[in-house]
Amino acid sequence: MTTTNEKNNIHFEHKQSAHCENGVVSNMLNFYGIKLSEPMVFGIGSGLFFSHMPFLKVGGIPVTSFRPLPGMIFKRLSKRLGIKFEKHRYSNPHKSMEALDKNLQNGIPTGMLVGVYHLTYFPDPYRFHFNAHNIIVFEKKDNTYLISDPIMEGYESLSYNELLKVRYARGLFAPKGHMYWPKFVPKEIDLKSAIKKGIAHTCKDMLTIPIPMFGVKGIRYLAKKVRSYPKKLSSRRAASYTGQIVRAQEEIGTGGAGFRYMYSAFIQEAAEIMQNEKLRELSFELTSIGDLWREFAIITGRIVKNRNTVDESYDKAADLLLVIADKEEIFFKELNKLNKSL
C-alpha cells in the first residue's frame, strides 16, 4: 500500500509486519531504497532473545521477555549496515511537535516511540500500558497526522492532541517525545557481513551469558519457577504470574513461537544469500522449536483460564520448557559453528 504526500511528492509504502520495531525499520529503509524483509531486519538486528527477571516487576508480576530491550534491534542493524540515524528526545512536548512538523515539511518520514494504551485506532483488547511501540509519521494534513503503524493493515491517522498524548505516555520506558530518522544511508551495504554479525550476536546471547536468567539458561530458570508457582503462590497469584508469560509470548511483539518462526525465515533468506544448503536445513529445526513454544502457550493459557488440573498443568508446562531449552541449546550451538565457517 502506497500513498503520496502531494506537497513534497513523497511516495511512502506501508507494509504490515508482525513486530513494530522490525516493521518500522523495514518500511523506513525501503523509502530510502534499501529493501530488507522483516525477518532480515530481525536477524541482522539480533532480535531473538530470552529473559526472565523476577527482580523486575510490572504490576507486581515478574517480567518475562522474548526480545532485547526496545531499540536494540534498530541500533544493531544500523551499525551493521553503516546507516546513521538522527535521534532526539524533547522535554517540551510542543517543541517535539514543532520538530516533527519541520521534518514533515522537509519530506522526512519520521519514526517515533509511543505508548499503546491511548492509541485511538487500536482495538480496546489490544490497548495496554506498553510505551515502546514504534510508528512512522509521514505526512500532516491540517491537524491530522498520517501514520504507518506496521502492525496495522493500512494507514492510520491521529490528531495533534492524540499524537501528543501517546508520545508523552507515562510509566516504564516513557517515550518522552523520542523520534528518529536516517541522516546517512550508504549506496551499498555489505549484507553478508551484517548477517554473520547478527547470527554471532544472537548465538552469544542465547548460549554464553553467565547469569542464569538469560538465553537458554533463562528458559531453564523459568521452568523451575513455573513448577514452583502452585506450591509457593496462591492459585490466583500463580495464574497471574503465568498470564504475564503468555502475554509476553503471544501479545507483546510476537514472542516465543512467532519470533522462532521469524528467525527461521531469516535463516532461510540468509541461506539463499550465502548459498549454503546446511543453513537452510537448520532453519527447519527452529520452526519445530517454535511449534513447541506454541504448545507451551496453549498449556499455560489453559492454566490462566483454569481449564485443567492446576498442579499437573504447571508441571507439564515446566517439563516442556526444559525440552525447549535443550533443543534451543543444540540449535544455537550448531548455528554458531556453521556461522563461523561461512
N, C-alpha and C positions, 0 to 999 in steps of 0.2 A: 504494500500500500504506500503510495507516494503522494505527497501534497506539495504545493508550490507557494512560497512567500512571494507574492506578486511584486511587492515593493522592492525587494532585494533579489528577486529572481532565484530564490533558494529552492532547490528540489530536495526535500528531505524524505527519505524512505523509512517507513516504520515496519519492523518485523517483530512478531510476537516471539517471546522466548520463555523458558522455564524459570529463569532466575534473573532478578533485576540487574545485578552488577554485571553479569556476563552480557546481558542483552543491551544495556546502555553502551557498554564499550564496543560491542559488535556494530550497533547501529551508528554510533558516532564515528567510528573508524571507516565504516562504509561510506559515510558522507565525504570523507577525505580520500576516498579511492582505495583504501585497504580493506579487502573483502575477507573477513575471517568469520567462520561459523561460531555459534555459541559454544559448542564443545571445544573448539580450538582455543577460544579465549579462555575458557575454564581450565584447560590443560596447561597452556603456557603460563597462566597465572597461578598455577598450583592451588586450585580451588578445593581439591579433595582433602579433607582433614577430619579428625575426630577429637573431641574433648569432653570430659565430664568433670566439672569443677564444683564440688559440694560447698566450697567456701564462698563461691559467687552465687548469690541468690537473687531471683526476681520474684517479688511477691512471697518471699519466704521459702521458695522452692529452688533446689539446686539446678544449675544450668547445664544442659547437655547441648552440644553444638556439633554440627556436621560440616562446618566450614571454618576458615580462618576469620580473623577479625574483619569487620566491614572495611572495605577499601584496599585490602591486601592483594586481592586478585588484580585489581586495577593498577596498583603500584608495581607489582612484579611484572605484569605484562608490558607496561610502558617502558620499564627499564630494559627488559629483554629484547624489545623491538626497537629501542632507540627513539621512542616517542616522548616528547616533553609536554607536560600539561601545566597550564596556569591554574592555580588553586587559591581560593580566597574564602575566608570567613568574615562575618561582619557583626560587630557588637550592636550596631544600629540597624534595626530591621528595614527601615525605609531607605537607608543608604544602600542596602543589599538589593532592593528592588530597582533602585536607580541604576545600579551597576548592571543588573540583568537587562534592563531596558536598553542600555547603551550597547550591550553585546548584540541584542536582537536587531537593533538599528544598523549595526555593522555586519549583519548577516552571519552571526556566530551562534549556532545551536549550542545550548549550554546545559551541561549535566549538573545535577544537584542532589543532595540528600534531603529527604523529607520524612516526616512522621506519617505512619499509615493510618492512625486512628481517625484523623479528621479529613481523610481524602474522600471528598463527596461522591466521586464516581465509583468508589469501591462498594460492593455489596456489604450490607451490615455484618454478615457472618465472618467476613474477612478483615474486619477492622479490629485491630488490637494495638497495644502500645509497643510499637517497634519503630525506632527512629533512624534506621539505616537503610531506608528504601531509596533506590536510585531512579530518577526520571530524567528526561531531556525536555527542556522548554525550547521551542524552535521558532515561535512567532507570537506576536501580540497584535490583537485586533481590538481596538477601542480599549475596554477594560478587561478583556478576556485573553488568557494565555493558552496557546495550543500546546498540548502535552503529548510526548511519545513515552508512554509507560510500557516497558517491554513485556510485562506480564498480561497486558490487556490486548484484546484482539485488534482494536483500531485506535485511532487518535481520540484523545480526551481533551477536556478543557477545564480550566479553573479561573475564577475571578481573581482580581487583585487581592482581595481580603482572604479568599480561600487559600491561595498560594502562599501568602504571607504567614498564615496560621500554621500550615504544615512545615514551612521552612524553619519555623521557630517553635516547633513542638518541644515540650519539656520532658525530662526524665533521662533514663540511661541512654548514652550515645546521642544526646541532644544535638541536632544538626547545626544550630547556630548560623544559619544562612549559608552553609558551605556550598560552593558551586565551583565548577571546573570545566575546562575546555582545552583542546590541543593548541599549543603555540608553536610546535615544530613537529612535522611528520616527514620522515625520510622518504626519498623517492623509491628506495629499495630497502627491503628488510631481509634479514637472514633467518628465515623461518626454521630451518633445520637446527641451527644453534639454539634458537629460542625453545623449540620443542624439547631438545635434550636437557636444557637447564630446567625447564618446567617439570619434566619427569624426575630428574635427580632430586629436586627440592621436595616433591611430594613423597618420594620413597624415603627420604631422610626424615621428614615429619612423621610418617606413619611407622617407622621402624626404630629410630635411634634416639628420640627424646627420652632422657633418663627418668623424668618424672612420670610416675605410673598413671597419670590422669589423661595422657595424650596418646594419639595414634593407636596402634594395636594394643598396647598395654592399657590404654584408657578403656577400650572395649571390654577387656577382661575385668578391669576395675569396676566398670558399670555392672557387669554380670554379678559380681559379688554384692554390690549394693542392692540390685533388684531382688536378689534372693533373700536379702535381709529385711526388705520392706515390710512384709506381713508380720514379722516377728518383732520389729523394733518400733513400728508406727501404727497408729490407729488405722482402721480399714479406709476411712475417708482420706486421711493424710497420705497413706500409701498409694491410693488411687490418684491423688493429685500429683504426687511425685512422678508416677508413671505417665500421667497425662501430659506432663511437660515434655517427656521424651518423645511421645507420639507426635505432639505438636511440632517440636523441633524437626522431627523426621519427615513429617508429611505436609506441614503447612508453612513453616518459615523457610523460604527458599524452596529447595526440592529435596533436601535432607538425605536420608540414608540410601534408600533404593534409587531414587531419582538421580542423585549425584553419581552413583556407581554406573548407572546406565549412560549418563552423560560422559563420564570419564572413559567408558568403554568406546563410545563413539569417537572421542578424541584419539584414543589409541588406534582405532581403525583408520582415521584420517592420517594420523602420523605414519602408519604402516604404508599408505599409498605414497606419501611424500618421501619417506626413507627407502621405499622399495624393499620392504622387509616382511616376508610372509610370517615369520615367527612372531613378530609384533602383532600382526592381525590375529593370529591364532590365540595369543594370550588375552586379547580383548574379550573373547568369549567366556573366559573363566570369570572375569569381573562381572559380566552380565548375570551369570549364575549366582554370584555372591549377592548381587542386587536383588535377585529373587528371594534370597534368604532374609534380607532386610525387610522386604515386603511381608514375608511371613511373620517376622517379628512384630511388625506394625499391626498385623491382624490379631495376634495373640494379646499384645498389650492394649489394643483397642477394646478387646472383649473384657479385659480386666477393668478398664475405666468404666465400662458400661455394666460391669458385674454380671456378665453372662455365663461365666464359667466358675468352677470351684476355685476360689481365690488362691489358696496355697499352691495348688497344683499348677495354676497358670503362671505364677511368679517363678516357680522352679523351671517350668518349661521355657519361659522367656529367657531366663538366665542360662540354661543349657544351650539354647540356640545362639546366644551371644558368644559363648565360648567356641562354638563351631565356626561362627563367622570370623572371630578373631584368628583362629588357626588358619583358616583359608586365606584371609587377607595377609597374614604374615608370609605365607608361602607365595602368594601372588606378587607382593611388592618386592620380595627378595629376588624372584625370577625377573621381574620388570627391571629392577635396578641393575642386575647382572647383564641383561640384554642391552639396556641403555648405554652401558659403558662400552659395549662392543660396536655400537652404531657409528 
